[in-house]
Amino acid sequence: MSKYSLIFCLILSILAGGNVFAQDYRVGEGDVLKVTVYDHDDLNTTSRVSGDGFIDFPLIGHIEVKGLTITQITDKISSLLSDGYVVKPQVTIFIQEFKSKKAFIIGEVKNPGLYVLPGQTTFLALLSEAGGLNKDAGDKAIIKRKAGASDNQENILTVDLKDLIEKGDTSLDVMIADGDSVYVTKAGVFYVTGEVKKPDAYKCEEGTTVIKAITMAGGFSDKASKGRVKIVRKVDGKEEVLEKVKMDEPVLPDDVIIVPESFFLGMEEREIHLRDYLKIIYKRRYTALVFFLIVCAIVIIGTLSTTPVYRATTKVLIEKVEPYNLTMMSPYYSPYDPEYYETQYQLIKSKAVAQKVVSMLSLETTYASYFKDSEKLLGSSGSNAANILADIVSGGIVVAPVKNSKIVDVSYLSTNPEFATLIVNSVAKAYIDEILDMKMSASRYSLEWMTKKAEEEKTKLEKSERALQEYMRAHDIVTLQDRVAITPEKLSEFNTQLMRAETKRKEIESLYNQVLSVTKNLREAETLPAIASEPTVQSLRGQILKAEQNIEELTKKYGKKHPAMIKAEEELRVLRQKREQEIRRVINSIRNEYELAKANESSLRRTLAGTKSEAQSLNEKFIEFGVLTREVETNRQLYDALIKKIKEQSVTEEIQTVNVWVVEKAEKPVSPVKPRKALNILLGIIVGLFGGVGLAFFFEYLDNTIKTPEDVENRIGVPVLGTVPLMEKKGENIEEIVFKEPQNIFAESYKTIRTAILLSSADRPPKNILITSMAMEEGKTVTSVNLAITIARLGYSVLLIDGDLRKPRVHSVFNLNNLSGLSTYLAGTTSDIGTLLKSPAMNLSVIPSGPVPPNPSELLGSNRMQELLEILSERFDMILWDSPPLMTVTDGLILSRILDGTIVVVRAGKTTYDSVMRGLSYLRGKRADDSTSHLLGVVINGFDIRNSEYIYSQYYHTYSSSQESGEVKQ
């Protein structure tokens, strides 16, 4: 909200809420009234309204004023004083103190409480009294107001603070009534976490978008992936994750905006090195290798099983020659025709050319001599054999133009080199024969058609000429042409005169209609401009004005019966009569002018109609003459063109438009063109290699789960306390691994975690430690049990508490009775803590969860929980708490707030970075009491050393081998 706009509105509200509105204020109990009577100082008094609604006033005594306005009280006292006390008293009253009306204001204001309403108090005035808004104030204020005498009936009013204060809409500044309860809501908040500079909770205002929210959080960090921002949003009580949201996406209250790290997770901030790529390739080496082997195998099998194909090629020159035009005197230049050569290429590959080749080579009988499997192909097709062979020939022809020349390479592909050579040499000859046949056939057809058409057009021409001659003789066409030329000029002149007459008639008609509407009222008629502008009317108006002025002057001296007054009034009456006569004359003049204009218009309209009729008759005759003339000219031109074309076609009939020469005949090919074995195998190796590497990077891009400690520390910024290897042998129980095999590789991993916890603080290790996870089945209970045993073996007194009051498992690991435990103590049914403690091992005590309660969260956040912590902290060196997952219930968040430190267990290859960052944002978020959780670090469970980097694999395999051979070094 704008600071200056808020101050301005508050000042206006205070001014508006003073005695300006006091006249409408109804006086109540406790108000102090100051009464002043002008020129009677002994009656001036200040009085407080008593509990029964009365004030004391000199001379009069008790006066009831409760529920009356200041105006009503003033009238009442004035009336009482006038009754024999004071003559025409002048009483003034104003409210010196407002005490009768009060209102509550609570919520997000600086000084909430009960306030007295000084007169007609507005919402802004009450807000000013309460010190203004807090920084966390929302955009709404809710006013609860009694609807009637009953306290159970209320009206709810809502004030939009944004429109009222920021936009200055004073219409929303409602009046506060006595007994109102005003509640200023708290603004919704959203959370920004991940790769931003200042992750925190921020006030959610209307119009806040993702980019604005990230800007409020300090902007992106250097490791942020700006294109993969996510929002975790609650919809109908369920969390939904919006992937790759846009920067203009609106932010809603309680949204969690997650800015992930860029793609290459374990890489340093400075730059991407070659070793980072090599790590990914080594990690996904089996994927890349499988893809490489599959591609190479497919390519090699396909190449070696392919039948060799030979290509025979002949070179043909195709030159376009335009036919000679007898009418052109200059040399002819061939126009640019980009489709011409492509048409010739399609003709070479056409089935018609292929059929000529089949016929020339008698392939129906000789095809079997070239191919042993011809019987399977042709079979008993009989007459269809020629068509099948033509399709085979056409399908094998390849036409390729030689660049920057008119030469074309015509090739044929076949598994028999001799057959390919024979076919391709025959194709050129068949192509030449085909274009000659097409030319001769077209020329003969054209001549026959044009000769027949010319005879028909000659007959039409003679018939149309005779029809034209007869029409000219019958209608005297020579005289008709002169009349057609004159008639349009007459039409134009009559039309112009009619338009002028019509315009004049409309003008006079409008004036005439105005005059008719005021004929009975000559006073209104005089206001019309046409009448008022008449000189005679103007002169009479002036005389009448002088006569009226004269009468007005005389009335100051004489009465109505004085001779001078009688004479003046008579002169005025005569002038008015003359004015009426003149107005009637002007009206009659306008009526006559209108009638004349209307008659003139009708006459011109009749003349124009007659001229149009004559023009139409002439046009019809002349149009028929034009039709006959055009028909004669058209027939003559078409007949002349046909005769000319027949003569040209006869002369140029034998000229070819295409010249084709075989430049180079095909020779028998020595080596096949397909398959190219070396090239195919090389391409297979390249595709397999790069495709395998690309597939490895693609899988790495899709994999968003936790893999190595380096990835966790670089991407999330949380220290990794240790890793627990993935148990490869089936049937082993990792929950008993520390008991049974204290020197096993798994037991050593828990010792590493133990050391990291003990060294996590400079002064002393944390006493109460929460062990939780993001989701179920990630190993938090296993980690809690083994870590407690490992720390206890170091000599510390350790207590393991099963804080999972929903799905407890600690009691089943140690085979303990779960009839009483943490839930029974917190519920108050068990008072002695000693009865809850179980000791399954030296220095190790366990408190099971107890029966599952209906309200786990309330029990963990109770005061009895605080008392339990204080008691146990005095008895044990270290207390480990096993809790439910963070992302399912709030129990873990409640415990993390009251305990010294939190350890998050994640499972390699299962837990995603998104869920970890969302859970950590809950842990890092501030509570209502400004408390936060202390995160000690992360434990990676189920760490697969086989898919990790070389150093992890070598170390664990070497160490595991030495364990199995009994060569463990202490």
N, C-alpha and C positions, 0 to 999 in steps of 0.2 A: 504494500500500500504506500502511496506517496505521502511523505511526511508533511509537506506543505498543504496538500489538499485536506489532510486530516485536521490540521490546525485551523484552517480556514472554516471548515464545516463546523468544528466545535465552537468557534467564536460566534458564528451565525446562530448556532443552536442556543448558546447561553443568552444572547441578546433577545432571541425570540421567546425564551422561556421566562422572562421577567414580568414586570407589571404591565407590559403591553397586553398580555393575555389575562391579567388579573381580574378584569371586569367579568370574565366568564367563569372565574374560579368560584366554586361553592365552598363556603367557609365551614370548617369543622372544628372538632374539639382540639384545644391547644393552640390554635392560631391566635396571633396578637394583632388587634386592629387599632389603628390610630385614627380618631374622629376629630375633625376640625370644623367649627361653625364660624363663618365669616362675620367679623365685627362683634363676636361674643366670646372673648377669651376665657370667660369663666366656664363655658360649656366645653372647651377643648379637653379631650381625655384620651388615654391609652388603656385598653382593656383586653384581657385574655378571655377567650371563649371557654366557659366552664364545661364540666363533664356532661351537664344536661343541656348544653347548647345556648346559654344565656351570657350577656355582657351587662355591666352596670353602667348607666348613663345619668349624669346630673339632671335633677328635676323630674326625670321620667322614671328612673329606677331600672328594673330588670327588663331587658329586651331580648326576645328569642331570635337568634340569627343563624342557628345551625341549618345547613343545607341551602342557604340563600346566597345569591351572588352579591357582589359589591354594589351593583346598581340597585338591586332590590332592597338591600339594607339602607342605602342612601335615601331611597324613596320612603321607606318605612319611618326612619328617624325624622325626615323633613315633614311628613304628615303628622307625626306626633307633636313636633314642635309648633306647627302651625295651629294646632288646636288650643289656642289661648296662651301660648308661651312666647313665640317669636313670630314677628310679621315677616312673611316671605323669607324664610331661612335659606341660607346657601350652605349646604352640608357637603364636605369632602371627606372621603374615607379611602385609606390604602392599607394594605396588609404589611405590617412591619416584620412579622415572623410567620413562616409557614411550618406548621407542626402536625397537622392532622393527617396528611396523606404520605404513605411510604411505599417503597418498592424494593425488591431484592434484585441484585445482579450478581451472578456467579459465573464460573467457567473461566475462560482464558482472558481475564482482565487482571490488571495489576493489583487492585484493592477491592476484592469481592466483599459484599456485605449488604446491610440494610441501609437505605438512604431515604431522607425526607424529600418529598417532591415539592419544590418551590413554585407553586402556581402550575401552569400548564407546561409540564416538563416533557421535552422530546427525548427520543432514544439517544441521540448524540449528546444531549446535555447530561443525561444519566451516565453515559459512557465516559464523559469527561470527568464527572465526579468520582468515578471508580478508577481514575488514573490512566485510562486508555487501554488499548489491546496489548496482550502479550505477543511475543514473536511467533508463538505456535498457534495463534488464533486462526480459526478456519474462515470460511467465506459466508457462514450463516449464523444468525442469532435467533433463538426461539423464545417467544414471549407467551407465557401461560397466564390467562386472564379469566377471572370468574365470570361465568355466563349469566348468573342470576343470584338469587338469595342463597341457594344451596351451594355448599362448598364442593359438592361432588361434580358439579357441571362446570366445565372449563372450555374456553376457546383457545386455539393454538394459532399464533401469528408467527410468520417467518420473515425475517429481514435479510435481504441480500446485501451483505457488507461490502462486497466488491462494487456493486452498482452504486451504493449509497456513498461510500467514501472515495473510491478511486474515480468513478465517473461523475460524482457530484449530483446524483439524482435525488434532490431534496424531497420529492414526493414519497420516497420510501422512509423518511424520518418520521415514524409514527409517534403519536402522543402516548405517554406512559400513564396508565390509570392507577388508582389506589389499589394496592394489593397485588400488582403484577409481579411475576417472577421471570426474570430475564436470564437466559442461559446462552453464553457465547461458546459455540462449539470449538473443539480442537481440530486443527487441520490434519487431514490424512497425510501419511508419510510414505515414501518409497525408499528402497534401498539400492545402492549402487555398489557393486563389489567386483572383484577381479582386477584386471589390468587398467586401473585408473589411479590417479595420483592421490585422491583423498576419498577412499571408500568409506561410506557412512550412510546414515538415514537422513533424508531431506524432506522438507515440507512440500506436499503435493498441491500445487495450485492449478487452477483451471488453465488449459492451454499448454501445459508442460509436455514437451515431446522428449524423445529419447536423446536427441543431440543436446537439448537444453539440460537434461538431467546429467549427462556425462560432463557437460561444461561446468555445472555446479559442483561436480566431484573432482574438479581440477583438470579435466581432459584426459585423453588417452595416455597411457604410459608408453615407453619405447617398445615394449614387448606385446602391445595389444594387437589383436586381430580385429580390425575395424569392420570387416565384412561378415563377421560371425557373432554379432551381439545377440544375446538371448534374453527373454523375459520370462520369469516364473510368475504366473498369475493364478489367483484363486478364482475359480468359476463354479458356483453352486457348491461351495465347500470342498472342491477338489482342485488340486494343483495341476495346471497345464503349462507346458513349456512351448513358447513361441520361438521358432528357430529363425535365424537370419532376419531379424526385424529391420525395418527401414528406419532411417534417422528421424523421419517425421511422424513416427507412430506415437499416438497419444499415450501418456503414462497415467495409470490409475492408482489410487491408494493401495498400499500393501504390495505393490509390484516389487519384484527383485530383479534388477537389471544386472546381467552377468556379462562382463567383457572378457572373453577368453584370451589366452595367449596365442600367438601366431603358430602356424602349422608345425614347424620343426621344434618339437617340444624340448628336447634335452639340449638344445644348442645355446651357446652363449649369446649375450646381448650384442656383442660388438659386430660380428659378421658370421656368415655360414662358411665353414671350411670344408675341404674335400673329405676329411675324416668323418664329418657328420653324415655325408651321403654314404660313405663306406659302411658306417654303422648300420644304417637302415638296410643296405643291400645284404650285409652279413646276417642281420636279424631275420630277413625274409628270404634267405638264400634258397631254402627248399622250394618256395613258391616260384622263384625265378627259374630254378633248375628244372622243375617239372614242366613249366611252360616252354622252356627252351627245347627240352627233349621231345615234347609232343610236336612242336612245330617242325623240328628237323626230321623227325620220323615221317610225318605226313608229306613233307617236300621230297624226301629221298624216295619213298615208295611211289608217290605220284610220278616223279621224273623217270624212274627206271621202268615203270609199267606202261609208259606212254609209247604208242607206235610212232616211228619216225615219219616225218612229213617233209616232202621235197617241193621246191618251188621252181617253176620254169617261167621266164619273163621274156616278152618281146616288146620292142619299142615301136610306137606308132605315132606318126605326125598327123595331127588333126588341124586343118586350116579352114577358117570360115571365109567363104566367098559370097558376097552379096550379089543378087541378080542385077544386070545392067538396066538402068532406067532410061527409056528412050526420050523422056521429056526433059531430062537434065542435061545441060550443056557443059557443066563443069564436072571434074572427076568426083566420084562418089567416095565418101569417107564412112567407114563402118562405125555405127554408134556403139557405145559401151554397153555390153550385154553380159552381166555377171552370171546369169543363169544358163547361158548357152553351153559352156563346156560341161557343167554339171549334168545338163540334159544328155549330152553325148555319153558321159560316163555311165549313166543309168541305162542308156540304150545298149551299151556294150554288155552290161550284166543282165539284160532283159532275157526273158524266156524265149522270145522270138528268135534272137541270135543263137541261143543255146539249141533250139530245135533245128536250125539250119546246120549247126555243127554236127548234131546227131545224124542228120540226113547225109551230109557230106562224107562222114567217116563210117557210115553204116554201123554205128555202135550197137545196134540191136543184136548183131551177129558177132561183132569183134570184141565186145566189152569183156566177154568171158575169158579171152586170151590174156587179158591184162590182170585180172583179179580172180583168184581161185574161189572166193566166196560170193561170186556174182549170182549164183543160183538162189542163195538165201535172200539176196537183195531184190532180184527181179521175180524169182519164183515162177508162178504160172500166170503172170499178169497179162500176157497176150498183147492186146492192142495198147494197153497202158504202159508198156515197157518204154516206149519213146518218151512219154511224158515224165516217167521216173528218171530216165537218163538225162533229160533236159534239165530237170530240177537239180540233179547232181552236178552237171556242168555249170549251170548258173550259180549255184551255191559256192563253187570253188574259185570263181573268177574274182580277182582283186585288181582294181584300177587305181593307179596313183600317178598324178601329174608330176612332171619334172619341173622344179622351181625355175621361174624366169624363162620359160620356153613353152612351145606349143606341142612338145613331145610328151607322150603318155606311156607309162609303164603298165602293160597288161600282163598280169601274172595269174598262174593257176597252181593251186596247192593240191597235192595228191600223195598218197603213200607209194605210188609207182612212178619213178622219175620219167620213164619213156612215155607213159600215158600223159603226164603233165606237159611234156614238150609238145606232143602231138596236138593236144587240145588247145594250148595257148596260141600255136601258129595258125590253127584253123579258125580261131575266134576273130582275128583281124579280117580275114577274107569274108567270113560270114557277116561281120559288121558292115563292110563296104557293100555287099549285096543287099543287105537290109535297107540301108539308107537310099540306094538307087531304086529299089522297089517302092519305097514310100514316096519318093519324088515323082516317079512316073505315074503312079496311081493317083496322086493328088492332082497332077497337071491335067490328066485326061478327064477327071471328074469336074474340075473347074471349068474347062472349055465347054463341055456339054451343058453344064448348068447355066453358064453365062449366055450361051447362044439361045437357049430356050427362054431365058428371062428377058432377053432383048426383044424378042418377038412379042412377048406379052406387053412390055412397056411401050412398044410402038403403037399397038392397038389402043392402049389407054390414052396416049398422047393425042391421037387423032380424035378420039371421042370427046375429050375435055375441051379441045379447041373449038369444035362445033358447038358445044353447049354454051361456051362463053360468047360466041358470036351471036347466037340467038337471044341470049339474055340482054345484051347491049342494044340490040335492035328493038326489043319489046319495051324496055323501060327508059329509052332516051337518056343514056348514061351521061352524055356530054352536058346537058342542062342540069342533071342531078348533082354533078360535082360542084357547080357554082352555088347551088342552094345549100349544100352541105357545108360549104365554107362560111356562108353568111350567118346561118342559124346559131352557131355557138356564141357569136358576138352579141346577138340579140338576147340570148339566154343570160349571158353574163351581166348585161346592162339591166335587164328586168330584175334579176336576182339582187343586184346591188340596191336598186331603188326600193325593193320590198324589204330588205334588211333595214334600210334607213327609216322607212315608214313604220315598220314594226317596233323599232327602237323608240321612235317618237311617241307611238301609241302607248307603249308600256310606261314611258315617263309620265305622260299626261294621265294615264289610267291610275297610276300610283297616287298622283296628286288628287285626282277625282275621288278615289276611295277614301282618302283622308278627309276631304271636304264633306263627303256624304256622312261620315261617322260623327261629324260635329255640326250638322245643319241645324239641329234643334237647339243647340247651345251656342249662341253667337259669341259668348265669352271665350269658349275654347277655340272657336273658328278663328278668332283674332290672333291666337298664338301660332297658327300655321305660318311658315315663312312666306308662302306665296301670297297670303292675304296681308300679313303684317308688313310686307315690303312695298305695298301699294302706296304711292305718294299721298293720295287723298286720305287713306286710312291713317297714315302717319301724322298728317296735318291735324286731323280731327282728334287723334289721341293726344297730341300736344295741347290743343285747345281745351279738351276735357280736363287734362291735368292742371292747367292754369285755373279753370273754373273751380275745381275741387279745392285747390290751394286758396282761392279767394273766399270760398265758403268757410273753410277752416279758420281763416283770419277773422271773418265776420262773427263766427260763433263766440269768439272771445269777448266781443263787445255787445252783440245783439242776440235777442231770442228768435225763435222760429217765426213769430208773428210780425216781426219788423219788416217794413216794405223792402229794405235793402236785402234782407235774407230771402224774401219771396222772389225778388227779381233775379238774384243770383241762382237760386234753385231752378227757376224756369229756364234760364240760359243753359244750365247744365243738362236739363231734361231734353232740350232741343238738340244740343250737340250729340247727346247719346242716341237720339232718334236718327240723326243724320248718319252716325257711324254704323248703325244697324242697317240702314238702307244701302250704304256703300258696300258693306260686307256681303249682303245678298246679291248686289250687282256683280261683285267679283266671283261669287260662287256660280252664278248663271253663266258668266263668261268662261269659266273653267269647264262647265258642263258642255257648252257648245263646242269648245275647242276639242274636247274628247270625242264627241260624236263625229266631228269632221275627220279627225285622225283615224278613227275606226273605219269610216267609209272609204277613205283613201287606201288603207291597207287591204281591204276586201277587193277593191278594184284591181290593184296591182297583182294580188294573188290569182285572180281569175285570168288575167292576161298572161302571167307566167305559166299557168297550167296549160293554156292553149298552145303556147310556144313549145313547151316540152313535148306535147303530143305530136306536134308537127316534126320536131327533131327526131323523136323515136321512129316515126314512120320512114324518114329519110335514111336514118342509120341502118334500119333493117334492110332496105334495098341496097345500100352501099356495102353492107357487110356481105351480103350474098354475092355481090360483084367481086369483092376481094377474095372470097373463098374460091370462086371459079378461076380467078386470075392466078392465085397461088397454086392451085392444082395443075394448071397448064404449065407453069414454070417448073414445078417439081417433077412432073412427068418428063419434061424436055431434058432437064439436067440429068435425071437418072438414066434415060435412054442414051444420051451422049456419052456418059461415063461408062456404060456397059460396052458400047461399040469400041471405045478407046481401049478398054481393058482387054477385050477379045483380041484386038490386033497386037497389043503388047505381048499377051500370053502366047500367041501363035509364033512370034519372033523368038521369044526367050524360053520356049518350052524345054529345049534340050540343055540349057545351062544348069549345072549343078551348083548348089549352095554349100556343099561340104566336099572338101578334097582330103582324101586319106591316103597315106603312104606308109608302108611297113619299112621302117628305118633299119631295124635290126631284128633278125629272127632269133627265136629262142633256141638254146642249146641244152642238151641233156644235163641236169644238175648232178654234181658229184657227191655233195654232202647234204644232209637234211638241215632244214631251218628250225625244226622243232623235234624233240625238246633240246634246249641248250643246257646240258647237264651241269656243267661247271658253274654257270651263272645262276641256275636255279638253286643249287646247293649253297652257293655263297649268299644269295638273298635269303634263303631259309635260315642260315646261321645268323645273319644280321637281324632279321625280323624276330627270331627267337630270342636273341640276346637282348635287344632293346625292348621288345615286348615284355620279356620276363622282368627286366629292371623296372619298366614302367608299371607293370602290375604290382610289383613289390611296393613301389612308392604309393600307388593308389590304395592298396590295402592299409598301408601305414597312415594315409590321410583319413581313411574311414574309421580306423581304430582310435577311439577316444578313451580307452581304459588305461589305468595306471600300469606301468611296466617296471621301471627301474627307479632307484632312489634319486639319481641325478635329474630325471624328468620331474619328479615331484618337487624337489627343492628349487629347480629353475623355473618351473611353471607356476607353482602355487606359492612359493616363498616360505614354506614351512619346513623345519628341520626333520629329517628322517632318523628316528631313534634306532632303527634296526630293521632287519628283514628276517622272515621265517620261511625257509625253503618249502617248496611243494613236496608233499609226501608222495613218492612214486609207488611204493609197495601198498597194495590193497590189503585190507584187513587189519592194518596197524591203527592203534588208537593214539592220536597225538596228544590227547588230554592226559595220558599216563606216561608220556615219553620221558619227562624229567624224573619221575619216580623210578621207572624201570631202567633207563639208560642215561644216567647223569652225564656221561661223556659223549653222548651222541651229538651229531652235527646239529640237530634241532635244539637240544639242550644248550649247546654253545650259543646259538642265535639268541635265546632268551637271556643268557648271561650278558651278551652284548647290549641288549635293550636295558637290562638292569643297570649296567655301568653308565649308560647314557642318562638314565633317570637320576642316579645318584650324583652325577656331575652337572645336572641341569641348572643348579643354583650355586652361586658363589658362597653363600653363607651356610645353608643347610638344605638338604633335599626336601621336596614337598612332602607333607605328611599325608594329606587326604588326596588321593588321585582317582579321578574318574576315567574309566576305560569304556569307550563307546565306539560306535561305527555309524556309517551312513544308512545302511540297510541290513536286512537279516542275512545270516549265513556268510558273514565276512570274517568270523573268527574272533570276536571280541571276548566271548566267554572262555574259549581255549586260551587266549592270551592272558586273561585275568588269572586263570588257575595256574598256568605254568609260570607266569611272572611272580605270583605270590609265593610259590614253592621255591623259586630260584632266589628271591630276596630273603626268604626265611632261612635258607641254608647258609646265608652269609652271617647269621647270628642276630639279625634284627627280629624283633617281635612284630609279626605281620598279622593283620586282620583282613580277611576277604569277605566283603558284604555283597550279597546278591541284591542289587538295587533294581533289578528287572522285576517289577511287581505285576507284569502282564504275562510273560512267558519265561519263568525262571528255569535255570538248568544247573546251577552250581550244586544244589543238593543232590542231583542225580549223579554228578561226576564223583562226589565223595560218598555216595550211598548214605545220605543223611536223612533224618526225619524232617519233614517240612510242615508239621502241624502248627508250629509256632516259629516266629522269626521277625523280620523287620516290620512287616505289615501289622502284626499283632502288637508290637511295642508302640508303633506310631499311632495306632488306633486306641491305645490305652488299656487293652485287655491283658497285656503283660507288662509288669512294672519292674521286674528284676532282670537286668541285662545279663547277669551271669547265667541265667537259665537258657539264654539264646546261644551262648558261645559254644562251639564245637571245635575240637582239636584233632584234625585228621593227621597232622604231622608235627614234628618238633618246631617250635617257634611260630607255628601257623595256627590261627584260629579262623573259624568261619561262622558267619551269621547268615543262615538261609533267608529266602525272601518271605517265607510264611505263606498262608493262604492268599490267593489272588483277591484283592479288595475291589470294590466297585468304583473307588475314587483314588487311583494311585497318585495323580498329580497333586491333589489337595493334601494328601498325607506327606509327600516329599517336601512340600513347601510350608508345612506347619511349624509352629514354634517348638513342638516336641522334637522335631528333626534337629533344630538348632541345639537343643539340650543334649540330644544323643551325640552330636558331634563333639561337644565340649567334654563329655564324659569319656568317650572313646579316645580322644586325642591325648588324654592324660595317661591312658593305660597302654597304648601301643606306639611303637616307633613309626610304623607306616600302615596306612589303611587304604586298601584298594576297593573301588566300587565298580561293580558290573551293572550297566544300565541298558535300557532299551535303545534301539537305533534312533538317531537324531531326526531322520526324515519322516518318521511314522508318528511319533508322539512327542510331547513336550517334556517328558520326564528327564531326559538327558540334559536339556537346557536348564531346567530348574536345579539339578545337581551341579552342573558346571558353574553356576553362579555362586554357590555356597562352598564349593570345595577348592583346594589349593591349586590344582592343575588338572588338565584334561589330556588324555591320549586318545587319538583317533586311529582305529584299526581299519585298514582298507585291504581289499583282496586284489592281488595282481591279476590282470586280465579280466576282471569282472567289474570292479568299481570304476565309474567314469569320473573324469575330471570335473564335469559339470555338477554332479551330485556332491563331490567333495567341496568345491568352491561355494555351492549353495549352503551346505551345512556349516562351513567355516564362517560364512557371512552371518549365520544365525548366532554362532558362538561369539563372534567379534562385535556384534551389534550391542548398543547400549540399552540397558533396562531403564525402567522408570526411576530407579534410585541411582542412575549413572554407573552402575556396576557392570563389569565385563568379565568374560571368562579368560582364564590364563591357559593358553594352549602350550603344552610341553612339546608336542611333536606328533609324528605319524609313524605307525608301525605297518610295514607292508607284509601281509600274510599271503601264503601260497606263492612265493616268489619262484618262478620257473627258471632255474639256472641254465637249462639247456637252451633257452631262447634269449638269454641275456648276452652281454658282451663277453669277449674271450676271457677277460681277467676273472670274472665271476665263475664261469664254467670251469676254468683250470683250477681255481682255488678250491671250490666245493668238491669237485671230483677227486682231486688229490687228497683233500682232507678226509673225504668219505672212505677212500681206499685205505688210508692209514688207520682209520678207526676200525675197519673190518679186519685188518691184519693184526690188530692189537698193538699198534705202534703209536699210540697217542702220547704226546709230550705234555707233561703237566707244567 
